[in-house]
Amino acid sequence: MSGLDLPEIVNASDVTDYTDTVDVLVIGAGIGGCCAAAEAASTGASVLVLERSAAAGATTCMAGGHFYLGGGTAVQQATGHDDNPEEMAKYLTAVSLDPEPEKIKAYCDDSVDHFNWLEALGFEFERSYYPEKAVIQPQTQGLMYTGNEKVWPFKDQAAPAPRGHKVPVPGDTGGAGMVIELLVKRLGELSVEIRYEVGARKLVVDETSGDVVGVYWKDGPKDGFIKAGSVVIAAGGYVMNPDMVAKYVPQLAEKPFTLGNTFDDGLGIRMGASVGAALKHMDQAFITAPVYPPSILLTGLAVNKEGKRFVAEDSYHSRTSGFVMDQTDRAAYLIVDEAHMQRPDFPLAPFIDGWETVEEMADGLGLDRQALKATLDRYNEYADKGEDPDFHKSAEFLAPQDTGPWAAFDMSLGKALYAGFTVGGMATSVDGQVLAEDGTPIVGLYAAGACAANLAQDGKGYASGTQLGEGSYFGRRAGLHAARSVKV
Ligand SMILES: Cc1cc2nc3c(=O)[nH]c(=O)nc-3n(C[C@H](O)[C@H](O)[C@H](O)COP(=O)(O)OP(=O)(O)OC[C@H]3O[C@@H](n4cnc5c(N)ncnc54)[C@H](O)[C@@H]3O)c2cc1C
């Protein structure tokens, strides 16, 4: 794997002593690893989890707690939202850069079961719906739209349904820690040891077959080897690895706020690559600086340095941000008139100024006067009729911006407070088997969570809840397959 700092591989024939022998070894106790460990242990397999930090669920515990679930969950039913696996699959297919049909079908067909499995850990998603356009429901409401389901072109490709299920914890961040606590409790009940402050560093490989048969671990000055029938890497993403970020997703290097924990250093991905794992979507990232709430701002226009619109402003925030990244100098401005101006409580895209005339605004933003005026005139003409022939914004967010003064917010990278994480990782089968470049599974090796490439493939198609959703679901599948593949 060119340019990646890969850990060495250990040849099994060089290992004389193992500290442990287990059926399934899981690297990392986040949402992916804990779910894998729980399902593996439920088959009766012996399971050990290595966790490099002193507590479980590093990045998962930061997450607000959206799980992207649908197909007719109890919350969808209780709040009167029709959904079925087919429409959910159509939506996920439409938003994916490179849809993997088998994974999407399994995820959607099993979504209600997976919802029930999560609740059986010991909590209930509130049977309530939050109707506002927001980044996350502020309290404990169980359901809201967290993607682009109602946004063109997707609204024409699949029947929209809200699928962002939030755990019953108020606030924007940290809610998913509750699920980690319950998973750790479940692992205790299944007699699975989580060995804290022990980091996996290298994979042990049978040099004849090429199969992965164990890991080399380190804990301060102590180190050793563990022999395993299957190894599940669930060690998170790479947003904290400056070299990998610079190589794959330089836009994340330019922005001020990385969403992740210290150990999102890509070591899991690099261990996989050291034995030939193919990597996917490494050049994509979730990067965002939401301009809403308040949603009234979405009645405005986002324009680039050429004074032109480039996105439906009612898109999910990371879709809009993804398009900002494609514009000249990664710069854009959100413009609203006086009637639609409201200051956000958390202005991630900072307010620039207000101007009495469009010409003054163009000068203030450094845009061509005629171009900006033409864009505004065209937008206003159609918005007045409830239409948007260029970007098909929903009528709900269409309103002429024709009454000065006008205000502008800065959506540009480097000015707005962008935050982000990586989405790329190891190519995997529907059962979490790590795949080589030729598409064949690397025997004995699995990946789950943020170090695996599954449904979350880029920021433009992302829906909040996809990563906890796929990390838990495909983590479970990886754990089951890993346990069942162990030769006794
Ligand atoms: C602020 C924030 C909010 C978010 N909100 C949401 C949301 O609401 N919904 C959603 O779907 N996604 C959300 N995400 C994304 C989501 O949280 C992550 O994608 C997901 O938690 C990753 O899970 P994981 O199991 O891969 O990683 P983690 O939870 O980080 O678990 C990996 C574990 O592996 C350990 N580890 C690392 N390297 C090693 C090693 N070599 N040996 C042993 N252990 C190791 C780490 O210490 C860590 O505990 C959010 C992210 C952030 C930062």
The ligand as an SDF file (V2000), in Angstrom:
LIG
                    3D

 53 58  0  0  0  0  0  0  0  0999 V2000
  -18.9520   14.1170   18.1710 C   0  0  0  0  0  0  0  0  0  0  0  0
  -19.3570   12.9130   17.3470 C   0  0  0  0  0  0  0  0  0  0  0  0
  -20.6990   12.6500   17.1650 C   0  0  0  0  0  0  0  0  0  0  0  0
  -21.0820   11.5540   16.3900 C   0  0  0  0  0  0  0  0  0  0  0  0
  -22.4070   11.2530   16.3040 N   0  0  0  0  0  0  0  0  0  0  0  0
  -22.7920   10.1590   15.6440 C   0  0  0  0  0  0  0  0  0  0  0  0
  -24.1450    9.7400   15.6670 C   0  0  0  0  0  0  0  0  0  0  0  0
  -25.0010   10.3020   16.3600 O   0  0  0  0  0  0  0  0  0  0  0  0
  -24.4760    8.6680   14.9000 N   0  0  0  0  0  0  0  0  0  0  0  0
  -23.5600    7.9750   14.1670 C   0  0  0  0  0  0  0  0  0  0  0  0
  -23.9320    7.0250   13.4840 O   0  0  0  0  0  0  0  0  0  0  0  0
  -22.2540    8.2920   14.2040 N   0  0  0  0  0  0  0  0  0  0  0  0
  -21.8580    9.3480   14.9310 C   0  0  0  0  0  0  0  0  0  0  0  0
  -20.5290    9.6510   14.9890 N   0  0  0  0  0  0  0  0  0  0  0  0
  -19.5680    8.7150   14.3720 C   0  0  0  0  0  0  0  0  0  0  0  0
  -19.4530    7.4770   15.2680 C   0  0  0  0  0  0  0  0  0  0  0  0
  -19.4090    7.8630   16.6100 O   0  0  0  0  0  0  0  0  0  0  0  0
  -18.2200    6.6360   14.9450 C   0  0  0  0  0  0  0  0  0  0  0  0
  -18.1340    6.3840   13.5750 O   0  0  0  0  0  0  0  0  0  0  0  0
  -18.2790    5.2960   15.6750 C   0  0  0  0  0  0  0  0  0  0  0  0
  -18.5070    5.4850   17.0510 O   0  0  0  0  0  0  0  0  0  0  0  0
  -17.0100    4.5120   15.4620 C   0  0  0  0  0  0  0  0  0  0  0  0
  -17.0960    3.3420   16.2190 O   0  0  0  0  0  0  0  0  0  0  0  0
  -15.8370    2.4010   16.3510 P   0  0  0  0  0  0  0  0  0  0  0  0
  -16.2480    1.2350   17.1600 O   0  0  0  0  0  0  0  0  0  0  0  0
  -15.2660    2.1490   15.0250 O   0  0  0  0  0  0  0  0  0  0  0  0
  -14.7700    3.3260   17.0840 O   0  0  0  0  0  0  0  0  0  0  0  0
  -14.5480    3.6570   18.6430 P   0  0  0  0  0  0  0  0  0  0  0  0
  -15.8110    3.8620   19.3590 O   0  0  0  0  0  0  0  0  0  0  0  0
  -13.5280    4.7310   18.7310 O   0  0  0  0  0  0  0  0  0  0  0  0
  -13.9320    2.3170   19.1770 O   0  0  0  0  0  0  0  0  0  0  0  0
  -12.6550    1.8790   18.7440 C   0  0  0  0  0  0  0  0  0  0  0  0
  -11.8720    1.4980   19.9790 C   0  0  0  0  0  0  0  0  0  0  0  0
  -10.6540    0.8940   19.5640 O   0  0  0  0  0  0  0  0  0  0  0  0
   -9.6380    1.2830   20.4660 C   0  0  0  0  0  0  0  0  0  0  0  0
   -8.3680    1.0790   19.7860 N   0  0  0  0  0  0  0  0  0  0  0  0
   -7.8080    1.8350   18.8030 C   0  0  0  0  0  0  0  0  0  0  0  0
   -6.6770    1.2890   18.3890 N   0  0  0  0  0  0  0  0  0  0  0  0
   -6.4890    0.1470   19.1140 C   0  0  0  0  0  0  0  0  0  0  0  0
   -5.4740   -0.8620   19.1340 C   0  0  0  0  0  0  0  0  0  0  0  0
   -4.4320   -0.8130   18.3060 N   0  0  0  0  0  0  0  0  0  0  0  0
   -5.6150   -1.8910   20.0200 N   0  0  0  0  0  0  0  0  0  0  0  0
   -6.6810   -1.9480   20.8700 C   0  0  0  0  0  0  0  0  0  0  0  0
   -7.6510   -1.0110   20.8920 N   0  0  0  0  0  0  0  0  0  0  0  0
   -7.5620    0.0100   20.0020 C   0  0  0  0  0  0  0  0  0  0  0  0
   -9.9730    2.7160   20.7950 C   0  0  0  0  0  0  0  0  0  0  0  0
   -9.3830    3.1240   22.0050 O   0  0  0  0  0  0  0  0  0  0  0  0
  -11.4910    2.6700   20.8410 C   0  0  0  0  0  0  0  0  0  0  0  0
  -11.9910    2.4760   22.1550 O   0  0  0  0  0  0  0  0  0  0  0  0
  -20.1140   10.7360   15.7700 C   0  0  0  0  0  0  0  0  0  0  0  0
  -18.7650   11.0000   15.9630 C   0  0  0  0  0  0  0  0  0  0  0  0
  -18.3740   12.0600   16.7550 C   0  0  0  0  0  0  0  0  0  0  0  0
  -16.9250   12.2600   17.0000 C   0  0  0  0  0  0  0  0  0  0  0  0
  1  2  1  0
  2  3  1  0
  2 52  2  0
  3  4  2  0
  4  5  1  0
  4 50  1  0
  5  6  2  0
  6  7  1  0
  6 13  1  0
  7  8  2  0
  7  9  1  0
  9 10  1  0
 10 11  2  0
 10 12  1  0
 12 13  2  0
 13 14  1  0
 14 15  1  0
 14 50  1  0
 15 16  1  0
 16 17  1  0
 16 18  1  0
 18 19  1  0
 18 20  1  0
 20 21  1  0
 20 22  1  0
 22 23  1  0
 23 24  1  0
 24 25  2  0
 24 26  1  0
 24 27  1  0
 27 28  1  0
 28 29  2  0
 28 30  1  0
 28 31  1  0
 31 32  1  0
 32 33  1  0
 33 34  1  0
 33 48  1  0
 34 35  1  0
 35 36  1  0
 35 46  1  0
 36 37  1  0
 36 45  1  0
 37 38  2  0
 38 39  1  0
 39 40  1  0
 39 45  2  0
 40 41  1  0
 40 42  2  0
 42 43  1  0
 43 44  2  0
 44 45  1  0
 46 47  1  0
 46 48  1  0
 48 49  1  0
 50 51  2  0
 51 52  1  0
 52 53  1  0
M  END
$$$$
